[in-house]
C-alpha cells in the first residue's frame, strides 16, 4: 500500500475516535502533539520568537483533565521541566502526581527554521521512540499546520491526523479565500487574486490605482502566518503597470528585516493577491468542524495589530466587539458549512475588518486560516481553567461557575524590554504581586511561550477577568508589573 492510500485508511478512524472520546471522559487516548510550522519561510518577514511558536500548542495540556489521556510532546528544543510543571499545576482538580506520568516529551535538538515534521522524519530512531510511547487504545496526531510532511509523520507513527487534510490546504490560501468569499456572498476588499509574477502584481496594482481616493494597496503572499507575508504600497492616483513597477521596490513597505527581492521571490513561488487597504477594526471568528461533520462557532475576537502598517498580529480581545458579532457568526457558519461540505476537518479561523456603515456594522472578510490560529491558544487556555462554553447566540463565554469571562491575550507582552528575565523569575513576580491566575476567583494572568522570554524579552499572556474593562485593566497592570519588578528583587524568596 502506498503512503497516500495508507494515510487515507488511517483517517477513516477519526469519526470513531471522536465519538468514543466525546461519549466517555475516561476513554483511553494518546495525543501526539507535533507543533510543526510547515511553511516556506524564506522571503517572509522576520518574527520574534518564531523558534518558540511550538509552545503555543501547550494548551493541549488541558487534555490531561481526562484521567486516561496521555500526551506526547515532540519539539525542536528541550522543554525545561519547570515549564511542564507550570502548565500541569494549572490543571483544575488533577494532582500533579497523576498528570505528570501521563506526559512524555521528545526533542529533535534542532533549532533550525526547518519544519519540525521534517526534523522528525530525518530521525528514524526518534520516530521509533515516539511510536513506542503511544499507549494502548486510540491515538491521533495533533499539529499546528498540516502538509505533506505531517501526512508522512502520521503514516510513520501509524495514527490518524486530527486536522485539515493536506489536500485541502488550498482553501487556506489568500487567493482561494477571496474566491470562496465571493461564492458565499461575503463582502471582501476590491482586488485581484491568483497573481504569480511581477507583471501580474504590477498590473493588479495599476488597476487598483484607478479607484478614486484609494491611498494604499495591500500585497499578500498566499501562505503566511500572523500577517508576516503582507506588504503595503502607497498609491499616487492612476498609474500604468510600468509606472508601478518602476517604483515598487523603493516605495513598498515591508516587514522587519525583509528585502524586496526576497519578498518578490516568495510571492512568485507561492502566488498571492493584491487588494485595497480598508480602514476598519480587525476581528475574527473561529469555527470547528469535527470528524462527525458538525460545524460549530467556538469564538470571536477583536485582533490587536502592530508592526509595519499594522499588518502583524500581536494579540486579541475576547469576545469581539458586540456590534460585529451577528455578522461574524453568520459568515463563520457560512464558510464552515461550505468547507465541511468539501470534507474539511479541524479548526478554521476567518479574519475580518469591522466597518461602521449607515445600516450598522458590516464585516469585510480578509482570509481563511486552515490551521491552529493565533486565537486558539488563549481560547483553549480559558477552557482549561474555567470549563464552560461559548454561546454562539449571545457571543458570551459562560464558565462552569455560571459567570461570564473575558480576556485579553498577547504573544508579545514586554515588547523586548524583559531581556534576561528567566521563566522562574516571571512566575515568582506574578505570584508575589498577585497578578497570576487564581483558581478561587477564576481570574488572573496565565503565561505562555515562556521558553523564549530571556532571549526575546517578551512573553505570551492571557489576562482573564469578569468584565471587558477589568480584563483591560489586568492586561495593563500585568505589563506594568513585569517591567517594574524586573529591575527589583523584592519578589525573591
C-alpha positions, -999 to +999 in steps of 0.1 A: +000+000+000+014+034-009+018+062+016-012+082+004-035+052+005-023+043+039-029+078+052-065+078+038-071+045+056-058+059+089-081+089+085-112+067+085-105+061+122-112+097+132-151+096+134-149+066+157-122+082+179-141+115+182-173+097+191-157+075+218-138+103+234-169+126+235-191+099+250-167+087+277-144+111+295-124+082+308-118+066+274-081+058+269-065+080+242-030+092+233-025+127+218+008+132+199+014+170+197+037+180+168+036+218+167+052+220+132+050+252+112+053+237+078+057+269+057+082+282+032+097+309+055+123+323+031+111+357+019+086+362+048+090+389+074+111+380+105+090+370+135+103+374+170+101+342+190+095+320+159+115+292+174+092+293+204+059+292+184+059+255+192+050+263+228+016+276+215+004+240+214+009+236+251-028+243+255-031+206+248-021+200+285-058+206+291-065+171+276-050+157+308-081+167+327-093+134+313-078+108+337-070+082+309-054+106+284-017+106+276+001+135+259+033+131+239+051+163+230+076+165+202+095+198+200+127+212+184+142+222+217+142+206+251+113+216+273+125+225+307+109+205+335+098+238+351+077+247+321+060+213+321+054+217+359+039+252+354+013+240+329+004+209+348-002+228+381-028+249+362-050+218+357-080+221+380-088+191+401-059+170+388-030+163+411+005+168+397+014+133+407-014+120+385-008+142+354+030+141+352+034+104+344+009+109+315+032+134+298+061+122+276+085+147+259+108+142+230+131+167+212+149+167+179+176+190+192+175+210+160+170+248+163+169+255+125+139+270+109+131+238+090+096+224+098+095+203+129+078+175+109+108+174+086+132+172+115+113+142+130+112+124+096+150+128+094+154+109+127+141+073+124+153+064+159+133+092+174+102+082+154+105+047+169+108+061+204+076+081+198+058+050+184+068+031+215+054+058+238+020+056+222-002+037+246-030+012+241-063+025+229-070+053+205-043+078+194-040+107+169-016+133+158-023+170+165-003+196+146-001+234+142-002+232+104-009+202+081+010+195+050+026+166+031+052+164+059+027+159+086+010+133+065+042+114+063+046+116+101+011+103+106+018+073+084+052+067+101+036+067+135+005+047+123-020+071+137-045+095+120-041+132+117-067+153+136-069+184+114-074+196+078-064+171+051-032+183+034-051+183+001-075+209+015-048+235+023-056+254-009-086+267+009-063+285+033-045+304+006-053+341+002-064+336-034-088+307-027-102+326+004-112+356-019-129+332-044-148+315-016-160+348-001-174+358-034-191+324-039-207+327-005-217+364-010-195+376+018-181+411+014-143+414+008-120+442-003-117+450-040-087+435-056-074+405-076-062+370-067-042+342-084-013+365-091+020+348-098+045+371-115+060+406-112+040+416-142+008+402-126+015+422-095+022+455-113-010+451-134-032+444-104-017+474-085-022+496-116-059+486-118-064+494-081-047+528-085-076+538-108-101+536-079-109+572-068-095+582-034-077+550-027-044+558-008-029+524-001-029+488-016-020+457+004+001+429-012-003+395+004+016+362-002-007+332-004+006+313+026+017+331+057+013+333+095+004+364+116+004+387+086+041+383+081+036+379+043+019+413+039+033+445+024+018+479+018+022+502-012+012+539-010-008+549-041-004+581-061-035+581-081-039+565-116-007+548-128+002+523-155+017+489-147+051+502-159+049+532-136+041+510-106+069+485-115+094+513-117+088+525-081+076+493-064+110+482-049+116+517-035+082+526-022+068+493-008+066+490+030+078+456+042+081+438+074+111+437+097+144+427+082+129+419+049+142+429+015+120+434-016+139+409-038+134+381-012+098+391-008+091+390-045+108+356-050+085+341-024+055+359-040+064+343-073+069+309-058+036+307-039+015+334-056-006+359-039-032+387-041-035+425-042-064+443-026-074+478-015-064+489+020-097+491+040-100+511+072-117+490+099-113+472+132-096+438+129-117+409+142-121+372+136-144+342+141-133+307+149-151+276+137-146+239+144-156+211+120-153+178+138-149+144+122-187+138+125-192+168+101-207+190+128-200+227+123-197+249+155-188+285+160-165+284+190-153+321+195-149+356+181-121+380+188-110+416+182-075+413+169-047+436+181-023+445+152+012+460+152+044+460+131+047+478+098+014+494+087-004+474+115-003+442+094+011+418+120-008+400+148+003+409+183-027+399+204-065+396+207-095+406+229-123+381+236-150+383+226-153+406+196-170+439+197-207+432+203-220+451+172-198+428+150-209+395+165-240+389+143-221+392+111-191+372+124-214+344+135-233+344+102-203+344+080-184+320+101-212+294+098-214+300+061-177+294+055-176+265+079-205+247+062-190+251+028-157+237+039-174+209+058-192+200+025-159+195+007-146+174+036-125+197+057-120+187+093-104+209+121-103+244+134-108+273+110-101+310+117-116+337+094-102+372+096-124+403+090-125+441+094-155+455+112-167+486+094-194+510+106-219+518+079-253+536+076-271+503+083-249+491+111-217+472+115-206+452+084-178+426+084-154+427+054-136+393+050-099+391+046-087+355+047-092+319+059-067+301+081-069+263+079-047+257+110-043+264+147-047+302+147-033+329+169-065+329+189-066+291+195-042+291+225-060+318+246-094+303+240-082+268+249-064+282+279-098+297+291-115+264+286-087+246+305-090+269+335-127+275+339-146+250+318-178+263+303-190+270+268-192+298+242-228+308+235-229+314+197-262+333+200-250+359+225-213+358+219-206+354+257-185+327+273-201+313+304-178+294+329-187+264+349-193+288+378-222+302+358-204+336+353-192+352+321-154+356+315-135+379+292-098+381+283-071+400+265-042+380+252-008+389+236+022+369+224+045+399+228+040+413+263+071+432+272+080+441+237+116+432+241+121+450+273+123+419+295+156+406+281+173+383+306+142+376+326+140+338+333+107+319+334+111+312+371+116+350+377+084+358+359+064+331+378+078+344+411+070+380+402+035+371+391+029+352+423+044+379+446+024+407+430-009+388+429-014+391+391-012+353+385-044+333+378-063+322+408-085+291+408-105+306+436-117+337+417-112+322+382-094+354+372-058+365+367-030+362+342-017+330+327+016+330+307+027+311+276+058+309+253+079+312+284+108+294+268+117+325+246+114+351+274+150+356+283+162+356+247+135+378+232+124+400+261+088+392+256+063+366+267+027+355+260+000+363+284-038+357+287-055+381+312-089+367+323-115+388+342-152+391+349-158+421+326-141+436+295-129+466+314-114+445+342-096+424+316-081+456+301-070+468+335-054+435+343-036+434+310-022+469+316-013+461+352+005+428+342+026+447+317+035+475+342+042+450+370+066+429+349+086+459+336+088+474+371+096+444+391+122+431+366+147+456+379+139+450+416+144+420+439+117+423+465+099+393+450+128+370+455+121+343+482 
